[in-house]
């Protein structure tokens, strides 16, 4: 991609150019922001019921086009077809949920010593600037855009270059039911992203930590609210009384699903020593069964990674860990790998590797399990497996992660629950559910005295 043209290529068939567009310049972003501001006034003026109806119709359109959009995800970001269909179902659910949210209470009344009333009212920020990654090319832009629109905002979307085709289709569907210019698609890379941060009244970012920190500083420097969802080094703890086969099935899926290219993928497994050998054996067997290859084949779990650089980095990080002393218990097709004894100095021990790779270690106590799980700068998701619910809960409440799963994969969360992490994984208010509006609205307090 040169800086003026955005190109998105099929990761599985390297000669297939999926989408291309000129990158939006700073002037393009300014013009789109002006148009969106005009449209936002109209969007507010039609009232909540009409806004909800428009969102519902968007959901219906997504439903009608779900098959084609899932096919485009398979082609553009090599998402395995079953997961692509699942993402479409989620996308439809997100918009239908947002369509109902327009009728939620939007203020409170407070007691007042004097006569009269004290009221609060939530108002839209104005323009939401959305900067999104490629790994959920429909659902992530939508789980930001839907609440932004439901609460009365306009939207500037700067999608990942690798997901340009999906974003283009999504914005076409949104635009068909919304005032002209309310949602703007702004293709491009870092420069366009930075222009979007400069033009928005609230910023929502999902992507890597390094870029997230730049976006956070730029937005904070302008004094606009910002939310950033970033990477993870998600641990799963297997307690001695866990159902090992059941845990191994979940873990294998959370390690290999979409080739480990999910922010919530399990990266580290910590086992009580009594079950360590059994967990390693069961997980190894499951990993060996994860089918790699064509994302259009319904059997495929591990597609090619998003691009050649990602594939090369994954291989190099595993090689470096092995050279540093780790044991490669399993290395299979598609880069699937299970390592034990990964030394703390290895890159794999500290940095997120966006690939189907897991490290397993033994721990001698619950305290050690919790301390090791929390010994990372990240804190997105974490898991605990065990039969005794009280023990699982005691561990869960000590894990410093935004989303904690007991006897369930670290990947996957409900579309109506708060989504976000601790420490370096997240910044700002939570996404999704009722909490999403904290970013997209501002609370105003009104005092009504007697005349
Ligand atoms: P990335 O950080 O490379 O890019 C994310 C977006 O930021 C893209 O649209 C990119 O073009 C844009 N961008 C790049 N430089 C910018 C700049 N200087 N200013 C403004 N925008 C800029 O991430 P990616 O490779 O697309 O996605 C993978 C990463 O996303 C992983 O680290 C993963 O963990 C994370 N992720 C997190 C979540 C979550 O909810 N926590 C969800 C999905 C992915």
Boltz pocket constraint, residues with backbone or C-beta under 6 A from the ligand:
constraints:
  - pocket:
      binder: B
      contacts: [[A, 131], [A, 132], [A, 133], [A, 134], [A, 135], [A, 136], [A, 158], [A, 159], [A, 160], [A, 161], [A, 188], [A, 189], [A, 190], [A, 191], [A, 192], [A, 193], [A, 194], [A, 206], [A, 207], [A, 208], [A, 209], [A, 211], [A, 212], [A, 214], [A, 215], [A, 229], [A, 230], [A, 231], [A, 232], [A, 262], [A, 263], [A, 352], [A, 354], [A, 380], [A, 425]]
      max_distance: 6.0
